[in-house]
Amino acid sequence: MQARAVLVTGGAGYIGSHVCKALAEAGWTPVAYDDLSNGHAWAVQWGPLERGDIRDRDRLRAVVAAYRPEAVLHFAGRIEVGESLLAPFPFYDVNVAGTLTLLDVMAEAGIQALIFSSTAATYGVLHATPAPESHPCDPINPYGRSKLVAERMIADMGAATGMSWTNLRYFNAAGADPEGTIGEAHRHETHLIPLAVQAARGERGAFAVFGTDYPTADGSCIRDFIHVSDLAEAHVLALKRLLDGGASTTFNLGTGTGASVLQVLDSLEAVAGVPVPTEHRDARAGDPPALVGDPSRAMAALSWTPRRSDLTSIIADAWAWHTSAAAQAAVAV
């Protein structure tokens, strides 16, 4: 049994593994609980890996009993926006039913602190930019709706059991560990920057720009990109705040500024020194024209500053990871 164990569901995934590294550097033992359907065993380097499904109550109970974590950081879930429109059931099954199972096991074990990996997709189409946490939530895809239901379940369970919680609504996590130990490696990649990197490296066909007539300066949609290491630091600070008696709340994790898809491609070409082949396609259902968040509450409450989240640093770290021997070995696993 580790004295300062924390359970990290989805700890073998992209964001979860970066948070595990940050937790270990801050003195915790992160116990990664992951079914490896999207995560990777090689990404679990800073604590034990316990394989299991978030919906498996008995397996969760056994892991919690073995490590007695003082808190849970919950990343396990389905995240593919486009897929959620085609097949919504798995998103409700994993993101809602799985979260409910986790909350039940936490209540049984008396675990009183939860950090939840939520999303800016809970807002839907923004009426104010950058969006504060008070912005109305009206998700436009099943992924966002499933995360919003999970947020509300967490708040209800907190009120009923006394559990303290923090919902962290991410904007677009991107980049890779600056030290090159881990990075983004989805089996079925859907994220903008790695797809563009792969196109630039000739590992796939032309990069698809979905939508060229959005009401933006260059016609492509705008997103708020935050470096995954800055995101990981915010989780550690949020956990410390909660364990120090901080009130349950919701924070945006973004930068407050946006970059368009075409700006990202221009920046990648500047960093990599090679062109990104592109093709223009119609806009996709479920994609809002702009998604930029106001992170001022998180910055003030957590004393947090996203230090590596300028577009050049994000893309430089992503390019370094995807072109590294470690990334090539990871892809081969």
C-alpha positions in Angstrom: 0.0 0.0 0.0 1.3 3.4 -0.9 0.9 6.2 1.7 -0.1 8.9 -0.9 -1.8 6.9 -3.6 -4.3 8.5 -6.0 -6.4 6.5 -8.4 -6.1 7.8 -12.0 -8.8 6.2 -14.2 -7.7 6.4 -17.8 -4.1 6.8 -16.6 -2.6 5.1 -19.6 -4.2 7.6 -22.0 -2.8 10.8 -23.5 -3.9 13.3 -20.8 -4.0 10.8 -18.0 -0.4 9.7 -18.5 0.9 13.3 -18.5 -1.1 13.9 -15.3 0.4 10.8 -13.8 3.9 12.2 -14.4 3.0 15.5 -12.8 1.5 13.7 -9.8 4.6 11.6 -9.3 6.8 14.7 -9.5 4.5 16.3 -6.8 4.9 13.4 -4.4 2.0 11.1 -5.1 1.9 7.6 -6.3 -0.5 7.5 -9.3 -2.3 4.2 -9.8 -3.3 4.0 -13.4 -6.6 2.2 -13.9 -7.1 1.6 -17.6 -8.6 -1.1 -19.9 -6.0 -0.2 -22.6 -8.7 0.2 -25.2 -7.3 3.6 -26.1 -4.4 3.9 -23.6 -0.9 2.3 -23.7 1.0 0.3 -21.1 4.2 2.0 -22.2 2.7 5.4 -21.1 2.4 4.2 -17.5 5.9 5.0 -16.1 5.3 6.7 -12.8 3.3 4.2 -10.8 1.5 0.8 -11.1 -0.9 -0.1 -13.9 -4.1 -1.9 -12.9 -6.0 -3.1 -16.0 -9.8 -2.8 -15.7 -12.9 -1.3 -17.2 -14.5 1.7 -15.6 -17.8 -0.1 -15.6 -16.5 -3.1 -13.7 -17.6 -2.5 -10.2 -15.9 -5.6 -8.7 -12.5 -4.8 -10.3 -12.7 -1.2 -9.2 -13.5 -2.3 -5.6 -10.5 -4.6 -5.6 -8.1 -1.9 -6.8 -9.4 0.6 -4.4 -9.1 -1.9 -1.5 -5.5 -2.7 -2.5 -4.2 0.9 -2.7 -6.7 2.9 -0.5 -6.3 6.1 -2.6 -6.9 9.4 -1.0 -8.5 10.8 -4.1 -9.5 9.9 -7.7 -8.7 11.7 -10.9 -11.2 10.5 -13.5 -10.1 10.5 -17.2 -11.6 7.2 -18.4 -14.1 7.8 -21.1 -15.0 8.0 -24.8 -13.9 11.3 -26.4 -14.5 11.1 -30.2 -17.0 13.8 -31.1 -17.7 12.6 -34.6 -18.2 9.0 -33.5 -20.6 10.1 -30.8 -22.9 11.4 -33.5 -22.9 8.0 -35.3 -23.0 5.7 -32.3 -24.0 7.6 -29.1 -24.8 4.5 -26.9 -21.1 3.7 -26.0 -20.6 7.3 -24.9 -23.5 7.2 -22.5 -22.5 3.7 -21.4 -18.9 4.6 -20.6 -19.0 8.3 -19.8 -22.3 8.2 -17.8 -22.7 4.6 -16.5 -19.0 4.2 -15.9 -18.8 7.5 -13.9 -21.9 6.3 -11.9 -20.1 3.0 -11.1 -17.0 4.9 -10.0 -18.9 7.3 -7.8 -20.7 4.3 -6.1 -17.3 2.6 -5.4 -15.9 5.8 -4.1 -18.8 6.3 -1.8 -18.5 2.7 -0.4 -14.8 3.3 0.2 -15.2 6.7 1.7 -13.1 8.5 -0.9 -14.0 12.2 -0.5 -12.1 13.9 -3.4 -12.6 13.7 -7.1 -11.1 15.6 -10.0 -13.2 15.1 -13.2 -11.9 15.4 -16.7 -14.7 17.3 -18.4 -14.8 19.3 -21.7 -15.6 22.6 -23.3 -18.0 20.5 -25.4 -20.5 20.9 -22.6 -21.1 24.5 -23.7 -22.1 23.9 -27.3 -22.2 26.9 -29.5 -20.7 29.9 -27.7 -22.7 33.1 -27.2 -19.7 34.8 -25.5 -16.0 34.4 -26.3 -14.0 33.7 -24.3 -16.6 31.7 -22.4 -16.7 31.8 -18.6 -17.8 28.9 -16.5 -21.2 30.6 -16.1 -21.9 30.3 -19.9 -25.1 28.3 -20.6 -24.5 24.6 -21.3 -26.2 23.3 -24.4 -24.1 20.6 -25.9 -24.5 19.9 -29.6 -23.2 16.3 -29.7 -23.7 13.2 -27.6 -20.1 13.4 -26.3 -20.7 16.8 -24.8 -24.1 15.7 -23.4 -22.6 12.6 -21.8 -20.0 14.7 -20.1 -22.5 17.2 -18.9 -24.7 14.5 -17.4 -21.6 13.1 -15.6 -20.8 16.6 -14.2 -24.3 16.9 -12.8 -24.2 13.4 -11.3 -20.9 14.3 -9.6 -22.5 17.4 -8.1 -25.5 15.5 -6.9 -23.4 12.7 -5.3 -21.2 15.4 -3.7 -24.3 17.0 -2.1 -25.5 13.6 -0.9 -22.3 12.1 0.4 -20.1 15.1 1.3 -17.6 14.3 -1.5 -15.6 17.3 -2.7 -15.1 17.6 -6.5 -13.7 19.7 -9.2 -14.8 19.6 -12.8 -12.1 20.7 -15.2 -13.5 21.7 -18.6 -10.7 21.4 -21.1 -10.5 23.2 -24.4 -8.1 21.6 -26.9 -5.3 19.7 -25.2 -2.2 19.4 -27.5 1.5 19.0 -27.6 3.6 16.5 -25.7 5.9 16.1 -22.7 8.8 18.6 -23.3 11.2 15.9 -22.1 10.0 13.5 -24.8 9.0 10.7 -22.5 5.4 10.5 -23.6 3.1 12.1 -26.1 -0.1 11.7 -28.1 -0.6 8.3 -29.7 -4.2 7.4 -30.3 -4.9 4.2 -32.2 -7.6 6.0 -34.2 -6.4 9.6 -34.3 -9.0 12.4 -34.5 -7.1 15.4 -33.2 -6.0 18.3 -35.4 -2.3 18.7 -34.6 -1.3 15.0 -34.8 -3.3 14.5 -37.9 -1.6 17.5 -39.5 1.8 16.2 -38.4 1.1 12.8 -40.0 0.1 14.5 -43.2 3.3 16.6 -43.2 5.4 13.5 -42.7 3.6 11.6 -45.5 2.1 9.1 -43.1 -1.4 9.7 -44.3 -3.1 11.6 -47.2 -3.9 15.3 -47.3 -5.1 16.9 -44.1 -8.8 17.6 -44.3 -9.9 21.1 -43.4 -13.5 20.7 -42.4 -15.3 24.0 -43.2 -14.0 27.0 -45.0 -16.9 29.4 -44.6 -17.2 29.8 -40.8 -17.8 33.3 -39.6 -14.1 33.7 -38.7 -11.3 35.8 -40.2 -10.0 33.0 -42.5 -13.2 30.9 -42.7 -11.8 28.0 -40.7 -13.0 27.2 -37.2 -11.2 28.5 -34.1 -10.1 26.5 -31.1 -8.3 27.3 -27.8 -5.2 25.1 -27.7 -3.6 24.3 -24.3 -0.4 22.4 -23.8 -0.9 19.0 -22.2 1.8 19.7 -19.6 0.1 23.0 -18.6 -3.1 20.9 -18.3 -1.4 18.3 -16.1 0.0 21.0 -13.8 -3.5 22.4 -13.3 -4.7 19.0 -12.2 -2.1 18.7 -9.6 -2.9 22.2 -8.3 -6.7 21.4 -8.3 -6.0 18.3 -6.3 -4.0 20.1 -3.7 -6.7 22.8 -3.5 -9.4 20.2 -2.9 -7.4 18.2 -0.3 -6.7 21.5 1.5 -10.4 22.0 1.9 -11.3 24.0 -1.3 -14.9 24.1 -2.2 -16.3 22.0 -5.0 -16.4 23.9 -8.3 -15.9 23.9 -12.1 -12.9 25.5 -13.9 -12.2 26.1 -17.5 -8.7 25.0 -18.6 -7.7 27.0 -21.7 -5.7 30.1 -22.6 -8.4 32.6 -23.4 -7.2 33.0 -27.0 -7.9 31.0 -30.1 -6.2 29.9 -33.2 -7.8 28.9 -36.5 -7.2 25.6 -38.2 -5.4 27.4 -41.0 -3.2 29.3 -38.5 -2.2 25.9 -36.9 -1.2 24.6 -40.3 0.9 27.7 -41.0 2.6 27.3 -37.6 3.3 23.7 -38.3 4.9 24.4 -41.6 7.1 27.1 -40.0 8.2 24.7 -37.2 8.7 21.6 -39.4 10.0 23.3 -42.5 7.8 21.2 -44.7 4.4 21.8 -46.3 1.2 20.2 -45.0 -0.9 18.9 -47.9 -4.5 19.9 -47.4 -8.0 19.4 -48.9 -11.1 21.3 -48.1 -14.3 19.6 -47.1 -17.7 20.6 -45.8 -18.1 21.5 -42.2 -19.0 18.6 -39.9 -22.1 18.4 -37.8 -21.4 19.0 -34.1 -18.4 21.3 -34.7 -19.0 24.9 -33.3 -17.3 27.7 -35.3 -15.3 28.9 -32.3 -14.5 27.4 -28.9 -12.4 29.6 -26.6 -12.6 29.6 -22.9 -12.0 32.1 -20.1 -9.4 30.5 -17.7 -9.2 33.4 -15.3 -11.0 31.6 -12.4 -8.6 28.7 -12.6 -5.6 30.9 -12.9 -6.7 32.9 -9.8 -7.9 30.0 -7.6 -5.1 27.6 -8.5 -2.2 30.2 -8.9 -1.8 28.6 -12.3 -0.4 30.0 -15.5 -0.3 28.0 -18.8 3.4 28.6 -19.6 3.9 26.4 -22.7 0.6 27.0 -24.4 1.7 29.4 -27.1 1.1 27.8 -30.5 4.8 27.6 -31.5 5.7 25.7 -28.3 2.8 23.3 -28.6 3.6 22.4 -32.2 7.3 22.2 -31.6 6.8 19.7 -28.7 4.3 17.7 -30.8 6.6 17.6 -33.8 9.5 16.6 -31.6 7.5 13.7 -30.1 6.0 12.4 -33.3 9.4 12.4 -35.0 11.2 10.8 -32.0 12.4 7.2 -31.7 10.2 6.9 -28.6 7.1 7.7 -30.6 8.1 5.3 -33.5 8.6 2.6 -30.9 5.3 3.4 -29.3 3.4 3.1 -32.6 5.0 -0.3 -33.2 3.7 -1.7 -29.9 
